[in-house]
Amino acid sequence: MNRENSPSDQRVSYCSRCDRETIHRIELAVKERIERDEVTAENAKHGRRPARIVVCSICETESHDSWA
């Protein structure tokens, strides 16, 4: 699969564990920034952040990108 024809939730990129280019699955998630017992009404909206999780389709190694 080449870069131009890959689905929007996948990309071809280099995997350091496989030591070659592989197809990576892209997922979006909301990650906890602080512990649940630290969340109060005042900081609840700041307790989570969006993250992009990229998973190699061969070795299942994950990498994470967060947005503040």
ChimeraX commands (.cxc) that place a marker at each C-alpha (Angstrom):
marker #1 position 0.00,0.00,0.00 radius 0.5
marker #1 position 1.46,3.34,-0.93 radius 0.5
marker #1 position 1.00,6.65,0.86 radius 0.5
marker #1 position -1.46,8.08,-1.67 radius 0.5
marker #1 position -3.93,5.17,-1.53 radius 0.5
marker #1 position -3.99,4.46,2.22 radius 0.5
marker #1 position -7.24,4.95,4.18 radius 0.5
marker #1 position -7.50,8.07,6.34 radius 0.5
marker #1 position -7.07,6.05,9.55 radius 0.5
marker #1 position -3.82,4.47,8.32 radius 0.5
marker #1 position -0.46,5.71,7.14 radius 0.5
marker #1 position 2.76,4.21,5.90 radius 0.5
marker #1 position 5.68,5.28,8.03 radius 0.5
marker #1 position 8.97,4.02,9.45 radius 0.5
marker #1 position 8.79,1.71,12.46 radius 0.5
marker #1 position 12.01,1.67,14.49 radius 0.5
marker #1 position 11.19,-1.70,16.03 radius 0.5
marker #1 position 10.54,-3.38,12.64 radius 0.5
marker #1 position 13.36,-1.32,11.08 radius 0.5
marker #1 position 11.32,-0.66,7.92 radius 0.5
marker #1 position 8.28,1.19,6.63 radius 0.5
marker #1 position 5.01,-0.43,7.67 radius 0.5
marker #1 position 1.33,0.43,7.77 radius 0.5
marker #1 position 0.37,2.21,10.98 radius 0.5
marker #1 position -3.18,2.48,12.32 radius 0.5
marker #1 position -4.11,5.92,13.65 radius 0.5
marker #1 position -6.53,6.27,16.55 radius 0.5
marker #1 position -7.78,9.33,18.40 radius 0.5
marker #1 position -8.40,9.17,22.13 radius 0.5
marker #1 position -8.96,11.39,25.13 radius 0.5
marker #1 position -6.25,10.79,27.73 radius 0.5
marker #1 position -6.37,11.62,31.42 radius 0.5
marker #1 position -3.95,14.37,32.35 radius 0.5
marker #1 position -4.46,14.17,36.12 radius 0.5
marker #1 position -5.61,11.52,38.56 radius 0.5
marker #1 position -9.36,11.14,39.09 radius 0.5
marker #1 position -9.13,11.94,42.81 radius 0.5
marker #1 position -7.49,15.29,41.93 radius 0.5
marker #1 position -10.35,16.40,39.65 radius 0.5
marker #1 position -12.53,19.15,41.05 radius 0.5
marker #1 position -15.32,21.12,39.41 radius 0.5
marker #1 position -12.88,23.98,38.77 radius 0.5
marker #1 position -10.30,21.89,36.89 radius 0.5
marker #1 position -12.46,19.14,35.32 radius 0.5
marker #1 position -12.30,20.71,31.85 radius 0.5
marker #1 position -8.49,20.68,32.03 radius 0.5
marker #1 position -8.21,17.09,33.27 radius 0.5
marker #1 position -8.17,15.46,29.83 radius 0.5
marker #1 position -6.47,16.08,26.52 radius 0.5
marker #1 position -6.83,14.69,22.99 radius 0.5
marker #1 position -4.12,12.33,21.80 radius 0.5
marker #1 position -3.26,10.61,18.56 radius 0.5
marker #1 position -2.15,7.00,18.98 radius 0.5
marker #1 position -0.19,5.44,16.12 radius 0.5
marker #1 position 0.10,1.62,16.15 radius 0.5
marker #1 position 2.33,-0.44,13.87 radius 0.5
marker #1 position 0.28,-3.13,12.09 radius 0.5
marker #1 position 3.20,-5.61,12.25 radius 0.5
marker #1 position 4.61,-5.38,15.78 radius 0.5
marker #1 position 1.78,-3.41,17.52 radius 0.5
marker #1 position 4.23,-0.84,18.91 radius 0.5
marker #1 position 2.37,2.34,19.95 radius 0.5
marker #1 position 3.50,5.93,19.81 radius 0.5
marker #1 position 1.52,8.83,21.24 radius 0.5
marker #1 position 1.20,12.46,20.21 radius 0.5
marker #1 position -0.65,14.79,22.59 radius 0.5
marker #1 position -2.13,18.17,22.01 radius 0.5
marker #1 position -2.24,20.63,24.91 radius 0.5
marker link #1:1,2 radius 0.2
marker link #1:2,3 radius 0.2
marker link #1:3,4 radius 0.2
marker link #1:4,5 radius 0.2
marker link #1:5,6 radius 0.2
marker link #1:6,7 radius 0.2
marker link #1:7,8 radius 0.2
marker link #1:8,9 radius 0.2
marker link #1:9,10 radius 0.2
marker link #1:10,11 radius 0.2
marker link #1:11,12 radius 0.2
marker link #1:12,13 radius 0.2
marker link #1:13,14 radius 0.2
marker link #1:14,15 radius 0.2
marker link #1:15,16 radius 0.2
marker link #1:16,17 radius 0.2
marker link #1:17,18 radius 0.2
marker link #1:18,19 radius 0.2
marker link #1:19,20 radius 0.2
marker link #1:20,21 radius 0.2
marker link #1:21,22 radius 0.2
marker link #1:22,23 radius 0.2
marker link #1:23,24 radius 0.2
marker link #1:24,25 radius 0.2
marker link #1:25,26 radius 0.2
marker link #1:26,27 radius 0.2
marker link #1:27,28 radius 0.2
marker link #1:28,29 radius 0.2
marker link #1:29,30 radius 0.2
marker link #1:30,31 radius 0.2
marker link #1:31,32 radius 0.2
marker link #1:32,33 radius 0.2
marker link #1:33,34 radius 0.2
marker link #1:34,35 radius 0.2
marker link #1:35,36 radius 0.2
marker link #1:36,37 radius 0.2
marker link #1:37,38 radius 0.2
marker link #1:38,39 radius 0.2
marker link #1:39,40 radius 0.2
marker link #1:40,41 radius 0.2
marker link #1:41,42 radius 0.2
marker link #1:42,43 radius 0.2
marker link #1:43,44 radius 0.2
marker link #1:44,45 radius 0.2
marker link #1:45,46 radius 0.2
marker link #1:46,47 radius 0.2
marker link #1:47,48 radius 0.2
marker link #1:48,49 radius 0.2
marker link #1:49,50 radius 0.2
marker link #1:50,51 radius 0.2
marker link #1:51,52 radius 0.2
marker link #1:52,53 radius 0.2
marker link #1:53,54 radius 0.2
marker link #1:54,55 radius 0.2
marker link #1:55,56 radius 0.2
marker link #1:56,57 radius 0.2
marker link #1:57,58 radius 0.2
marker link #1:58,59 radius 0.2
marker link #1:59,60 radius 0.2
marker link #1:60,61 radius 0.2
marker link #1:61,62 radius 0.2
marker link #1:62,63 radius 0.2
marker link #1:63,64 radius 0.2
marker link #1:64,65 radius 0.2
marker link #1:65,66 radius 0.2
marker link #1:66,67 radius 0.2
marker link #1:67,68 radius 0.2
view
